[in-house]
Amino acid sequence: MYPAYSRNKIILRRALVILLGVMALPIMLFRKDRARFYSYLHRVWCKTSAKPVWLAQSEAAGGIFW
């Protein structure tokens, strides 16, 4: 149902996250909403398919509480 991204797309996404995070670091050091920005970058980093990140993480953690 949710197609997985190709390896090239995942590598490109992660390279862009690193680049954007490093470029934004001097600005984000003085902002109060930096946690929200870096949380968004983390979600982009973790995304490996068309499935929403929250759904993939909740399915992965499903066995922990049972």
C-alpha positions as CSV (number, residue, x, y, z in Angstrom):
1,M,0.0,0.0,0.0
2,Y,2.8,2.4,0.9
3,P,5.7,2.3,-1.6
4,A,9.2,2.3,-0.2
5,Y,11.5,5.0,-1.5
6,S,14.6,4.1,-3.5
7,R,18.0,4.1,-1.9
8,N,19.0,7.1,-4.0
9,K,16.0,9.1,-2.8
10,I,16.7,8.3,0.8
11,I,20.4,9.3,0.5
12,L,19.4,12.6,-1.3
13,R,16.8,13.4,1.4
14,R,19.3,12.7,4.2
15,A,22.1,14.8,2.5
16,L,19.6,17.7,2.2
17,V,18.7,17.4,5.8
18,I,22.3,17.6,6.9
19,L,23.0,20.5,4.6
20,L,19.9,22.4,5.8
21,G,20.6,21.7,9.4
22,V,24.2,22.9,9.2
23,M,23.2,26.0,7.2
24,A,20.4,26.9,9.7
25,L,22.5,26.3,12.8
26,P,23.8,29.9,13.3
27,I,20.3,31.3,12.9
28,M,18.5,28.6,14.9
29,L,20.8,29.0,17.9
30,F,19.0,32.2,18.8
31,R,15.4,31.2,18.1
32,K,13.0,29.7,20.6
33,D,11.4,27.4,18.1
34,R,14.5,25.5,17.1
35,A,13.2,22.3,18.6
36,R,10.3,22.3,16.3
37,F,12.6,22.9,13.3
38,Y,15.0,20.2,14.2
39,S,12.1,17.8,15.0
40,Y,10.8,18.4,11.4
41,L,14.3,17.6,10.1
42,H,14.3,14.4,12.1
43,R,11.0,13.4,10.6
44,V,12.4,14.1,7.1
45,W,15.5,12.0,7.9
46,C,13.4,9.0,9.2
47,K,11.1,8.9,6.2
48,T,11.9,5.9,4.0
49,S,8.5,5.3,2.3
50,A,5.3,7.1,1.5
51,K,3.9,5.9,4.8
52,P,3.6,8.7,7.4
53,V,6.5,8.7,9.9
54,W,4.1,8.6,12.9
55,L,2.4,5.5,11.5
56,A,5.6,3.6,10.8
57,Q,7.0,4.4,14.3
58,S,3.8,3.4,16.0
59,E,3.8,0.1,14.2
60,A,7.4,-0.5,15.0
61,A,6.7,0.1,18.7
62,G,3.5,-1.9,18.8
63,G,5.1,-5.0,20.3
64,I,6.7,-3.1,23.2
65,F,3.5,-2.6,25.2
66,W,1.9,-5.9,24.7
